[in-house]
Amino acid sequence: MAVEFDFSGETVLVTGAGGALGSAVIDAFAAAGASVCGADVVGPDSEDFLADPETMCYHQADFTDEDDVEGVVSDVVEEHGGLDYLCNVAGSWRGGNPIDETPVEDFEFMLDVNLKTMFLAAKHALPHLRDAGGAIVSVSARSSLEGGEGDGPYRASKAGVRLLTESIAAENRGTVRANAVMPSVIDTPMNREMMPDADSETWVDPADIAETIVALCSDATSVTSGAAIPVYGEA
């Protein structure tokens, strides 16, 4: 059964806009009539930027920098008269080594890109989301549910996304809903390049994750907050 959502007159900010998942989220909200604002550390002229700049108002910014985050949120609110939804998609993976062989720079990078970006975006968006009665959806990961070999900092950072989501939901009960999605391996060009011998048939399509994110922002899930939703595909 096909499901359609109408976000006409509402504004969404998507971080990690240039990536495979970010661009899919932008497309899904644009198709639903939302005013879409995207933010990413890379510009549309980068070969790694996959989104169509014509579908959004774009803000190039480093969401590990609080001044940049505050500036983007303020600009979005000023340009659109408010902010209804925040989608924390910015993130990355780095791993392959056991903890005792992991450079501290890799650990800090994972916390910064996966968790700090979410924290700062939520911190500065929440006052406006409360005004709108809006919602936050952040991207955690299936692997955040347990420890594993070779990517401890990644798993820890994504577990932090889940726990911070629960805290935001508890602190804003009745005003702002906060949920997370937990993908398995996402079918992206980068993952196919990094894992050429893996069975990509079991990976989850970014467009399917985007549909879930849109649903979690919609009235269809108005009683859902503090949840971590599996989006595992066939994995």
C-alpha positions as CSV (number, residue, x, y, z in Angstrom):
1,M,0.0,0.0,0.0
2,A,1.5,3.3,-1.0
3,V,1.6,6.0,1.7
4,E,1.7,9.7,0.9
5,F,2.7,12.5,3.3
6,D,2.0,16.2,3.0
7,F,4.6,18.5,4.6
8,S,3.5,21.6,2.7
9,G,4.3,24.8,4.6
10,E,6.7,23.0,6.9
11,T,10.5,23.3,7.0
12,V,13.0,20.5,7.6
13,L,16.8,20.7,8.1
14,V,18.8,17.7,7.0
15,T,22.5,17.4,8.1
16,G,24.8,15.3,6.0
17,A,22.9,16.5,3.0
18,G,25.4,15.6,0.4
19,G,25.7,11.9,1.2
20,A,23.7,9.0,-0.2
21,L,21.3,8.8,2.8
22,G,21.1,12.6,3.2
23,S,20.2,13.1,-0.4
24,A,17.5,10.4,-0.2
25,V,16.0,12.1,2.9
26,I,16.0,15.4,1.0
27,D,14.3,13.9,-2.0
28,A,11.6,12.3,0.2
29,F,10.8,15.5,2.0
30,A,10.8,17.5,-1.2
31,A,8.4,15.1,-2.8
32,A,6.1,15.5,0.2
33,G,6.0,19.3,-0.3
34,A,8.3,20.4,2.5
35,S,10.7,23.4,2.4
36,V,14.0,21.5,2.6
37,C,17.2,22.9,4.0
38,G,20.4,20.9,3.7
39,A,23.7,21.3,5.5
40,D,27.0,19.5,4.9
41,V,30.7,20.2,5.3
42,V,31.3,19.8,1.6
43,G,29.9,21.9,-1.1
44,P,27.7,21.0,-4.1
45,D,30.7,21.2,-6.4
46,S,32.4,18.3,-4.7
47,E,32.4,14.9,-6.4
48,D,31.2,13.4,-3.1
49,F,28.1,15.6,-3.1
50,L,25.2,13.4,-4.3
51,A,22.2,15.6,-3.6
52,D,20.5,17.9,-6.2
53,P,21.1,21.5,-5.0
54,E,17.9,22.5,-6.8
55,T,15.8,20.5,-4.3
56,M,16.8,22.5,-1.2
57,C,18.3,25.7,0.2
58,Y,21.9,24.7,1.0
59,H,24.2,25.7,3.8
60,Q,27.8,24.6,3.8
61,A,28.9,24.3,7.4
62,D,30.9,22.1,9.8
63,F,28.4,20.7,12.3
64,T,31.2,19.8,14.7
65,D,31.6,23.6,15.1
66,E,29.0,25.2,17.4
67,D,29.3,28.6,15.8
68,D,28.6,27.1,12.4
69,V,25.6,25.1,13.7
70,E,24.1,28.1,15.5
71,G,24.5,30.2,12.3
72,V,22.8,27.7,10.0
73,V,19.9,27.2,12.4
74,S,19.4,30.9,12.8
75,D,19.6,31.4,9.0
76,V,17.0,28.7,8.3
77,V,14.6,30.1,10.9
78,E,15.0,33.6,9.5
79,E,14.6,32.5,5.9
80,H,11.6,30.2,6.5
81,G,9.9,31.7,9.5
82,G,10.7,28.7,11.7
83,L,11.9,25.1,11.8
84,D,9.6,22.1,12.1
85,Y,11.9,19.1,11.8
86,L,15.5,18.2,12.2
87,C,17.1,15.1,10.6
88,N,20.5,14.3,11.9
89,V,22.0,12.3,9.1
90,A,25.6,13.5,9.2
91,G,27.9,10.6,10.0
92,S,30.8,8.4,8.9
93,W,32.5,5.1,9.6
94,R,36.1,4.5,10.5
95,G,37.5,1.3,11.9
96,G,39.4,-1.9,11.3
97,N,41.6,-1.9,14.3
98,P,41.2,-3.2,17.9
99,I,41.0,-0.6,20.6
100,D,44.6,-0.9,21.6
101,E,45.7,-0.2,18.0
102,T,43.2,2.6,17.3
103,P,44.6,6.1,17.0
104,V,43.0,8.6,19.3
105,E,42.3,10.7,16.3
106,D,40.1,8.0,14.9
107,F,38.2,7.8,18.2
108,E,37.7,11.6,18.3
109,F,36.7,11.7,14.7
110,M,33.9,9.1,15.3
111,L,32.6,10.9,18.3
112,D,32.7,14.3,16.5
113,V,31.1,13.3,13.3
114,N,28.5,10.8,14.6
115,L,27.6,12.2,18.0
116,K,28.7,15.8,18.4
117,T,27.0,16.9,15.2
118,M,23.8,15.4,16.5
119,F,24.2,17.1,19.9
120,L,24.9,20.5,18.5
121,A,22.2,20.4,15.9
122,A,19.6,19.3,18.5
123,K,20.8,21.9,21.0
124,H,20.3,24.8,18.7
125,A,17.2,23.5,16.9
126,L,15.2,22.5,20.0
127,P,13.9,26.0,20.9
128,H,12.5,26.4,17.5
129,L,11.2,22.8,17.3
130,R,9.3,23.4,20.6
131,D,7.6,26.4,19.0
132,A,6.5,24.3,16.1
133,G,5.7,21.1,18.0
134,G,8.1,19.4,15.7
135,A,10.3,16.3,15.7
136,I,13.9,15.1,15.5
137,V,15.0,11.9,13.8
138,S,18.7,10.9,14.1
139,V,20.6,8.0,12.5
140,S,22.0,5.4,14.9
141,A,23.1,1.9,13.7
142,R,22.2,-1.7,14.2
143,S,25.8,-2.3,15.4
144,S,25.2,0.1,18.3
145,L,23.3,-2.6,20.1
146,E,26.3,-4.6,20.9
147,G,30.1,-4.6,21.0
148,G,32.2,-6.0,18.1
149,E,35.6,-6.4,16.8
150,G,37.4,-3.6,14.8
151,D,35.0,-0.7,15.1
152,G,34.5,0.0,18.8
153,P,34.5,3.8,18.5
154,Y,31.9,3.7,15.7
155,R,29.6,1.5,17.7
156,A,30.1,3.6,20.8
157,S,29.3,6.8,19.0
158,K,26.1,5.4,17.4
159,A,25.1,4.0,20.8
160,G,25.5,7.6,22.1
161,V,23.1,8.7,19.4
162,R,20.4,6.3,20.7
163,L,20.9,7.4,24.3
164,L,20.9,11.1,23.5
165,T,17.7,10.5,21.5
166,E,16.1,9.0,24.6
167,S,17.2,11.9,26.7
168,I,15.9,14.5,24.3
169,A,12.6,12.7,24.1
170,A,12.3,12.6,27.9
171,E,13.2,16.3,28.3
172,N,10.8,17.4,25.7
173,R,7.8,15.1,26.3
174,G,4.7,16.6,24.9
175,T,6.5,19.3,22.8
176,V,9.1,17.7,20.6
177,R,9.3,14.0,19.5
178,A,12.7,12.5,19.1
179,N,13.4,9.1,17.5
180,A,16.3,7.3,15.9
181,V,16.6,4.8,13.1
182,M,19.1,1.9,13.1
183,P,20.2,0.8,9.7
184,S,22.3,-2.2,9.0
185,V,24.8,-1.7,6.1
186,I,23.4,1.0,3.8
187,D,23.7,0.4,0.1
188,T,25.9,3.4,-0.9
189,P,28.6,3.9,-3.5
190,M,31.1,4.3,-0.7
191,N,30.2,1.0,1.0
192,R,30.2,-0.8,-2.3
193,E,33.7,0.5,-2.9
194,M,34.9,-0.4,0.7
195,M,33.3,-3.9,0.6
196,P,33.5,-5.1,-3.0
197,D,33.1,-8.8,-2.0
198,A,30.2,-8.4,0.3
199,D,26.6,-9.5,-0.5
200,S,25.1,-6.1,-1.2
201,E,21.7,-7.7,-1.9
202,T,21.1,-7.7,1.8
203,W,21.9,-4.1,2.3
204,V,19.2,-1.5,2.9
205,D,18.3,1.1,0.3
206,P,18.7,4.7,1.4
207,A,15.3,5.5,-0.1
208,D,13.7,3.0,2.2
209,I,15.4,4.5,5.3
210,A,14.3,8.0,4.1
211,E,10.6,6.9,4.0
212,T,10.9,5.7,7.6
213,I,12.4,9.0,8.6
214,V,9.6,11.0,6.9
215,A,7.0,8.8,8.6
216,L,8.7,9.4,12.0
217,C,8.3,13.2,11.4
218,S,4.6,12.8,10.4
219,D,1.4,12.8,12.3
220,A,1.2,9.1,11.6
221,T,3.7,8.5,14.4
222,S,2.4,11.2,16.8
223,V,2.6,9.0,19.8
224,T,6.1,7.6,19.0
225,S,9.0,9.3,20.8
226,G,12.2,8.0,22.3
227,A,12.2,5.0,20.0
228,A,15.1,3.4,18.1
229,I,13.6,1.9,14.9
230,P,15.3,-1.0,13.1
231,V,15.7,-0.4,9.3
232,Y,17.7,-3.5,8.5
233,G,16.5,-4.2,5.0
234,E,17.1,-7.9,4.3
235,A,20.2,-8.2,6.5
